[in-house]
Amino acid sequence: MAVFEVHCASLDNLIQERDQAASRLATKHQPLLADLARENQAALRSRQIIGQFCERSIPASVAIFLRQHWQRLLQKIWMSGGEQSEEWKSHITVIEHLLWSIEAKIQIEDRKQLAKILPGMLKMLNAGMERLALPDSERSGFLDTCFSLQTAALRGVGTPPASPQEKAPSEEAGNDFSEIRADGLWLKTARQRNPSPAAKTLPANVRDGDWLRFEFDGQRLCGCLFQNTDTAESLLITNPEWPFAIALPTGLLANLLRDKQAAVVSGTSLFNKAAEKALRNTPEMNVLT
């Protein structure tokens, strides 16, 4: 028994050191997690704004442009200046003008107003596409589409509602994976596209310091969980053997646990696992099995 006591104490020390190392890594990555929280807020607000525009009866080509490109631009602007900035307000207003410009213009006053706002609107659209580094062919293609729609509007022809085949689809469900690198740190992140109103809290049996086995971007990983006290929406998972840390939305991890794609393994007996593996590799056991 003395032999077991000595080595069990050594194992306990090793486990404690490993947990402490994982905790230190979580503390180091907190600034990156704060940056990620701001990016998520920017993505959410820009997605909400564009979603409101796309709920209108607008051509699919315009809706696709707004979702794929202008939404990204709004996210950049939110990160740099926030929602109170004039830049944010002006880049929302220009979309209001764009959608108004393709509506049928029956009154002479409306046509005069269109001629007045058109140069500034096109200038801002061009500048935004240039900032996004869109290829010239894509930029000219979208502007040609706008010209055709505006020409029809001046003739008094309203934009017909998009047919079911033409309607731009909403964001598909799924996850987007990205990463943040700064000050020698590396944070891998996941974002839920079009998240459902699923559980936003973790099961009661999942706590800080638990070791989890989970799937991330096609990999099976095992790391130590730390919940962020500043926001319940962000979680950090670290492992001293990784050159990175992982940030997950709480809802995403809750879904993984629900779908059996993640599990708490802290309570798993290391001795039993090791003994089982050793026995499987023993020639005598191989003969018996």
VENVENNOR-V393270 format. One record per residue. N is the residue number from 1. RES is the residue in one small letter. SS is DSSP state (a for helix, b for strand, c for the rest). PHI is phi in whole degrees, 0 to 359 (999 if undefined). NEAR is the number of other ideal C-beta (glycine too) atoms within 10 Angstrom. Layout:
# VENVENNOR-V393270
n,res,ss,phi,near
N,RES,SS,PHI,NEAR
N,RES,SS,PHI,NEAR
This chain:
# VENVENNOR-V393270
n,res,ss,phi,near
1,m,c,999,5
2,a,a,299,6
3,v,a,299,7
4,f,a,296,10
5,e,a,298,9
6,v,a,297,10
7,h,a,283,11
8,c,a,294,11
9,a,a,297,10
10,s,a,296,10
11,l,a,294,13
12,d,a,299,10
13,n,a,296,10
14,l,a,297,11
15,i,a,296,13
16,q,a,296,10
17,e,a,297,11
18,r,a,293,15
19,d,a,297,15
20,q,a,294,11
21,a,a,295,15
22,a,a,296,23
23,s,a,295,16
24,r,a,297,12
25,l,a,296,21
26,a,a,298,23
27,t,a,297,11
28,k,a,298,15
29,h,c,272,24
30,q,a,302,16
31,p,a,301,14
32,l,a,293,21
33,l,a,294,21
34,a,a,295,14
35,d,a,298,14
36,l,a,295,22
37,a,a,299,16
38,r,a,293,12
39,e,a,297,17
40,n,a,295,18
41,q,a,294,17
42,a,a,296,19
43,a,a,296,18
44,l,a,297,14
45,r,a,294,16
46,s,a,294,24
47,r,a,293,17
48,q,a,295,11
49,i,a,297,20
50,i,a,294,23
51,g,a,300,15
52,q,a,295,11
53,f,a,295,19
54,c,a,285,18
55,e,c,287,9
56,r,c,285,10
57,s,c,276,11
58,i,c,236,21
59,p,c,301,21
60,a,a,300,15
61,s,a,297,17
62,v,a,288,24
63,a,a,299,21
64,i,a,295,16
65,f,a,300,24
66,l,a,295,22
67,r,a,290,19
68,q,a,278,14
69,h,a,237,18
70,w,a,295,24
71,q,a,298,20
72,r,a,295,16
73,l,a,294,17
74,l,a,299,26
75,q,a,297,19
76,k,a,299,16
77,i,a,294,22
78,w,a,300,22
79,m,a,296,15
80,s,a,273,11
81,g,a,226,13
82,g,c,83,14
83,e,c,284,15
84,q,c,272,7
85,s,c,286,13
86,e,a,295,9
87,e,a,296,14
88,w,a,300,19
89,k,a,295,13
90,s,a,291,12
91,h,a,281,21
92,i,a,275,18
93,t,a,299,14
94,v,a,295,20
95,i,a,287,22
96,e,a,303,11
97,h,a,295,16
98,l,a,299,23
99,l,a,293,18
100,w,a,292,15
101,s,a,292,20
102,i,c,259,22
103,e,c,276,15
104,a,c,302,14
105,k,c,250,23
106,i,c,266,11
107,q,c,279,10
108,i,a,298,8
109,e,a,298,9
110,d,a,294,16
111,r,a,293,14
112,k,a,295,10
113,q,a,295,15
114,l,a,297,19
115,a,a,298,11
116,k,a,285,10
117,i,a,270,15
118,l,a,301,15
119,p,a,301,9
120,g,a,294,12
121,m,a,296,21
122,l,a,295,17
123,k,a,297,11
124,m,a,289,17
125,l,a,299,21
126,n,a,298,13
127,a,a,296,13
128,g,a,295,21
129,m,a,293,21
130,e,a,293,11
131,r,a,297,12
132,l,c,277,15
133,a,c,60,6
134,l,c,288,18
135,p,c,300,9
136,d,a,304,9
137,s,a,296,8
138,e,a,289,14
139,r,a,295,17
140,s,a,293,12
141,g,a,297,14
142,f,a,291,18
143,l,a,294,14
144,d,a,296,10
145,t,a,297,15
146,c,a,299,21
147,f,a,299,12
148,s,a,296,13
149,l,a,293,21
150,q,a,288,20
151,t,a,297,11
152,a,a,295,16
153,a,a,295,21
154,l,a,294,14
155,r,c,276,9
156,g,c,87,11
157,v,c,263,13
158,g,c,286,14
159,t,c,287,17
160,p,c,291,10
161,p,c,300,12
162,a,c,292,16
163,s,c,287,8
164,p,c,305,6
165,q,c,285,6
166,e,c,267,13
167,k,c,299,16
168,a,c,289,17
169,p,c,290,9
170,s,c,290,12
171,e,c,301,14
172,e,c,288,7
173,a,c,292,10
174,g,b,148,10
175,n,b,233,16
176,d,b,253,12
177,f,b,248,12
178,s,b,211,13
179,e,b,207,12
180,i,b,234,19
181,r,b,235,11
182,a,b,198,11
183,d,c,54,7
184,g,c,77,6
185,l,b,253,15
186,w,b,224,15
187,l,b,241,20
188,k,b,270,20
189,t,b,230,21
190,a,b,226,16
191,r,b,230,19
192,q,b,280,18
193,r,b,277,12
194,n,c,48,11
195,p,c,296,17
196,s,c,280,9
197,p,c,286,6
198,a,c,275,11
199,a,c,301,14
200,k,c,256,12
201,t,c,234,10
202,l,c,277,19
203,p,c,303,12
204,a,c,297,6
205,n,c,275,9
206,v,c,256,19
207,r,c,228,12
208,d,c,304,13
209,g,c,88,13
210,d,c,288,17
211,w,b,266,20
212,l,b,242,21
213,r,b,255,14
214,f,b,206,22
215,e,b,258,12
216,f,b,216,19
217,d,c,51,12
218,g,c,83,6
219,q,b,247,8
220,r,b,260,9
221,l,b,234,16
222,c,b,224,14
223,g,b,211,23
224,c,b,261,23
225,l,b,269,25
226,f,b,223,23
227,q,b,275,17
228,n,c,277,18
229,t,c,287,8
230,d,c,283,10
231,t,c,213,15
232,a,c,286,14
233,e,c,273,15
234,s,b,240,20
235,l,b,232,24
236,l,b,246,27
237,i,b,232,27
238,t,b,231,22
239,n,c,206,18
240,p,c,304,14
241,e,c,276,10
242,w,c,273,16
243,p,c,274,7
244,f,c,219,15
245,a,b,238,26
246,i,b,237,24
247,a,b,249,23
248,l,b,233,25
249,p,b,294,21
250,t,a,303,18
251,g,a,298,19
252,l,a,293,20
253,l,a,294,23
254,a,a,300,20
255,n,a,294,18
256,l,a,298,17
257,l,a,294,19
258,r,a,296,12
259,d,c,272,9
260,k,c,64,7
261,q,c,264,14
262,a,b,211,23
263,a,b,204,14
264,v,b,281,18
265,v,c,242,14
266,s,c,300,14
267,g,c,276,8
268,t,c,291,11
269,s,c,287,9
270,l,a,295,11
271,f,a,296,11
272,n,a,296,9
273,k,a,297,11
274,a,a,295,10
275,a,a,295,11
276,e,a,297,11
277,k,a,295,10
278,a,a,297,10
279,l,a,295,13
280,r,a,295,10
281,n,c,269,9
282,t,c,276,11
283,p,a,305,7
284,e,a,298,8
285,m,a,290,11
286,n,a,296,10
287,v,a,294,7
288,l,a,293,8
289,t,c,267,7
